[in-house]
């Protein structure tokens, strides 16, 4: 829904009637990357694998340990933290207020997560 609205806003801003013109290869790559990141999740069940750490010296035998696959998948789930910036952008008063949006449009200011974070840090240090 987010990317759909973003394409619609791009079409209105640039007076484009066909949505296929608004979908560039960069935008397609971002959507595909987001789908890939959000598709990673732990599986139901208890799946483990045997992990042997590398030893510093070659004559020491390292012990093995059973590690759950949830640990590895949970590390990849930290890639979803970029969604916090998007939530801050969409729920920001600067983004939803019509007067600030119109002043920003007249001054050609791009309301992205970076702009909202900088403004929030200026207002509330």
C-alpha positions as CSV (number, residue, x, y, z in Angstrom):
1,X,0.0,0.0,0.0
2,X,2.9,2.4,0.8
3,X,4.5,2.0,-2.6
4,X,1.2,2.2,-4.3
5,X,0.5,5.6,-2.7
6,X,4.0,6.7,-3.4
7,X,3.6,6.0,-7.1
8,X,0.2,7.8,-7.1
9,X,1.8,10.9,-5.6
10,X,4.6,10.8,-8.1
11,X,2.1,10.5,-10.9
12,X,0.1,13.6,-9.6
13,X,3.3,15.6,-9.0
14,X,4.6,15.0,-12.5
15,X,1.3,14.9,-14.4
16,X,1.8,11.4,-15.5
17,X,-1.3,9.3,-16.5
18,X,0.3,5.9,-17.0
19,X,1.5,4.2,-13.8
20,X,4.1,2.2,-15.8
21,X,6.1,5.3,-16.4
22,X,6.3,6.0,-12.7
23,X,7.7,2.5,-12.0
24,X,11.4,2.8,-12.6
25,X,13.9,0.0,-12.2
26,X,15.1,1.6,-8.9
27,X,11.6,1.5,-7.5
28,X,11.1,-2.1,-8.6
29,X,14.4,-3.0,-7.0
30,X,13.3,-1.3,-3.7
31,X,10.0,-3.2,-3.7
32,X,11.6,-6.5,-4.4
33,X,14.2,-5.9,-1.7
34,X,11.5,-5.0,0.8
35,X,9.5,-8.1,-0.1
36,X,12.7,-10.2,0.4
37,X,13.5,-8.6,3.8
38,X,9.9,-9.0,5.0
39,X,9.6,-12.6,3.9
40,X,12.4,-13.7,6.3
41,X,10.8,-15.1,9.4
42,X,11.4,-18.0,11.8
43,X,9.8,-21.3,11.0
44,X,7.4,-23.0,13.4
45,X,9.1,-25.9,15.1
46,X,12.5,-26.5,16.6
47,X,15.1,-26.9,13.8
48,X,18.7,-27.1,15.0
49,X,22.1,-27.5,13.3
50,X,25.5,-28.4,14.7
51,X,27.9,-25.5,14.8
52,X,31.6,-25.9,15.3
53,X,33.5,-22.6,16.0
54,X,36.9,-22.1,14.4
55,X,39.8,-22.5,16.9
56,X,42.5,-19.9,17.2
57,X,45.3,-22.4,17.4
58,X,45.2,-25.5,15.2
59,X,45.9,-28.1,17.9
60,X,42.9,-27.3,20.1
61,X,39.7,-29.2,19.3
62,X,36.7,-26.8,19.5
63,X,33.5,-28.1,21.0
64,X,30.4,-28.3,18.9
65,X,27.0,-26.8,19.9
66,X,23.4,-27.3,18.7
67,X,22.1,-23.9,17.5
68,X,18.5,-23.2,16.6
69,X,17.9,-21.8,13.1
70,X,15.7,-19.2,14.7
71,X,18.9,-17.4,15.8
72,X,20.1,-16.9,12.3
73,X,16.7,-15.9,11.0
74,X,16.3,-13.4,13.9
75,X,19.5,-11.7,12.9
76,X,18.1,-11.1,9.4
77,X,14.9,-9.8,10.9
78,X,16.8,-6.8,12.2
79,X,16.9,-5.6,8.7
80,X,13.2,-4.6,9.2
81,X,14.3,-1.7,11.4
82,X,14.1,0.6,8.4
83,X,10.3,0.4,8.9
84,X,10.6,2.6,12.0
85,X,11.7,5.5,9.9
86,X,8.7,5.0,7.5
87,X,6.3,4.9,10.5
88,X,7.8,8.1,11.9
89,X,7.4,9.7,8.4
90,X,3.8,8.6,7.9
91,X,2.7,9.6,11.4
92,X,4.6,12.9,11.6
93,X,2.7,16.1,11.9
94,X,4.9,17.6,9.2
95,X,3.9,14.9,6.7
96,X,0.1,14.9,7.4
97,X,-0.4,18.7,8.0
98,X,-1.8,20.4,4.8
99,X,-0.2,23.7,5.5
100,X,3.3,22.3,5.9
101,X,2.8,20.1,2.9
102,X,1.8,23.1,0.7
103,X,4.7,25.2,1.9
104,X,7.0,22.3,1.3
105,X,5.6,21.8,-2.2
106,X,6.1,25.5,-3.0
107,X,9.7,25.3,-1.9
108,X,10.3,21.9,-3.5
109,X,11.1,20.1,-0.3
110,X,11.0,16.4,-0.4
111,X,9.3,15.0,2.7
112,X,11.3,11.8,3.4
113,X,12.3,10.1,6.6
114,X,15.6,12.0,6.7
115,X,13.9,15.4,6.5
116,X,11.4,14.5,9.2
117,X,14.2,13.2,11.5
118,X,16.3,16.3,11.0
119,X,13.3,18.5,11.7
120,X,12.3,16.5,14.8
121,X,15.9,16.7,16.1
122,X,15.8,20.5,15.6
123,X,12.5,20.9,17.4
124,X,13.2,18.4,20.2
125,X,16.9,18.0,20.7
